[in-house]
Amino acid sequence: MNKNALFVLSQYIIPQHTLSRIVGWFASTKIEFIKSTFIKKFAAKYDVNMSEAKIEDLDQFENFNDFFTRELKDGARPIADAKLVSPADGAVSQLGKIELGRCFQAKGRDFSVVELLGGDNQRATPYMNGEFATIYLSPKDYHRVHMPCAGTLKETVYVPGDLFSVNPATAEGVDGLFARNERLVCMFDTEFGPMAMVLVGAMIVAGIETVWSGQVCPLPKQAQVQNYSQGEIKLEKGAEMGRFKLGSTVILCFPEDTVKFLDEIKASSPLMMGQAIA
């Protein structure tokens, strides 16, 4: 058994949520020795580029979460003059057609768009035969998530689930990964019609936040639907919409014949927030 297979197997055994809560405590503590050590070792290990951050001095962050969700300097991520831009720094995991209601995950594996969006057939219907893009945020990346186009929030759905890692090795080894992990589904109205933007939780992700409601921490652990049908939350292209406390994945879904991804945007393509993708 190779090391990737062992890594995937270990995730079935360890207590995913308990481990994530423990890491969450370390990430939020302001105890100087712990937070300073955590930040400096992480920045060195992943060669984090602090020259583009508004706060460059690692000692100035109150805790690890503040460092991890650091704000960038003005102009560090110009927004391309394109219909659709990348919502985050990272890399394309997969993208393409939603075929027979399923999105490609990795060789021999896919996941249901109905399950991804919370198990409601009516919510998923607009995206049948549409297009999707899965964007993976690695540990070194900027971890705020922005709007790929202007949109009006219509509904959010918190879906409880597992907390498998979402790195490439796990994507290749766990069936239906993104439709079984904990996630927040955000439904927007856009110039293309409806758009689903899914923030997927993962192993040791200490939280998902949105700009309109703060940290998503529903209790008890059950699906929750929040209606925003009054249209009071409007976000422009490039505006921040949320952030991950530790890394994860964003999935975009669009209806059929509404977007065409650029030819150069393919699986494994590196992305910068604001870069043209379609």
Steps between C-alpha positions, in 0.01 A plus 500: 500500500651837395514809723201668329282196564615491862421870537147450367445192718611689811225758445232234543649407836584827672226710671472770233280749684682466833836555331363806318369649826840450666680667209234772508594579861869530412412717199295743710711521815678827578754335730820660370729199492245271335372741238844636412651153462203377297510797262877509443536126442206500259625802304845343465376153407269624225714796389211744547546826307452769765618786277150523348321506839386822666664377819843357415632457855404152625511619861219750439224243453277436803474129428561245226154553348575869447823407325336231289217727383736796456387792287703588192634841401280708273559401139666166582220317316371709207158393376511408132262656250326167435154356549626256760810511721656259745346533847821398675870431479566132444492250217231344287423155635254420219257685277263426218154369423254378762404174330199295610488713814857418601827695519837340426722474808798285400566195284221252575327730747228764481230654721132588475409865451171432685691373802757780472226763523331342801288216360219710351419410138326831434803698617728298271276497190638823342849350493424174323719487186662824612864577583700470821844597626670364812779722640736367766663742746834371625638594844724778367223674305306816582185367668236763448236409241361761262216526253578365150229732363245741643215323677202531731485243780176297497563209737764326708498136603730367770554127446665302782737223401843343522826691515728312264801685367430650156852474359559316169592170668170487688301609192643197322426265789159593650175453308273806481744702711356848450140385541571327830714762677347777709423800279317827456299537179439860388244559224526824303309666218745635240500631144546137392198387700539298821848418634585257778814578696595226745758544777615152599637430846789260555727332751615750768308787337412703808208683342328655199395865512287720276497879487125511566472263798846442647616152597270217403461291816153345502390302805391228502684345206212489254424652163390862517344708223504880515282695257615835360223541245462872574824557312655721766850351459663604173870446435703635208750298297820474701335587832589279797222252581663271755813336632640170623678459832750249359485379142231341292311512170252718311264349241310710244198371306328671207200411281539354152619735223577793733880491539793373296825450686809638329701240308806558720307427821536125555545248780810591706513857360623742772264787572514841662192667642364742236657314205274452197369144477200517261 
